Amino acid sequence: MITGKSERYWTAVFLDEDFADDVPKLSLEEEEDVTVGGMDLIIVDAEFKSADTIVSPRAYALASLAATLEGIVEHHKYIQEEFAASLSRHSLDLRQETSEKFACQKHQEWRSKFQDYIGQVRYSTIQLLRKANEFLDQDVCISPDGLPCSPPWLSVADEPNAKKSLWRVIACRNRLREISHELDYLVDEAKREVCNN
């Protein structure tokens, strides 16, 4: 959460939503380098490159958001690819199957589950895309050059790492849009399969 109305006075608050997760976020080598209560890996890189570099809360917020969004986008891309593979297998099976009653029931069950599951993924992808668009278009007010126009975010242009993180967020938003379009295409393909058979 980021609050404040001016460039000079604002606050960033980060809540760890997955504090109970047992899934390690670092590779084994990185885990060995980080002690409990140790350094924050998001800011370590910037701090050690230059002694004068101070990571602003804004830069930290963008780095954290970019890293989180990249993980989410990868998951959605993987799920979209699994849906595409499932549809491809189903289409191939449907062409090869005889018109047995069992096969027909199996395909109807698959169609129903496919529509339900892809509908849920489409909804969550669209919601993520909407939130990313709101953040970039309303909160940060991205210019055609890819730089922020909103007063609390103006200094991002002066922070190289923050600017790179912002571009990563924009790239994630664009990838979410592509995934959303691909999911729409898969839904249309599934409907065509139903009509053709």
Beta strands, then each sheet from edge to edge (+ up, - down):
strand 1: 2-3
strand 2: 11-12
sheet 1: 1+ 2-
end
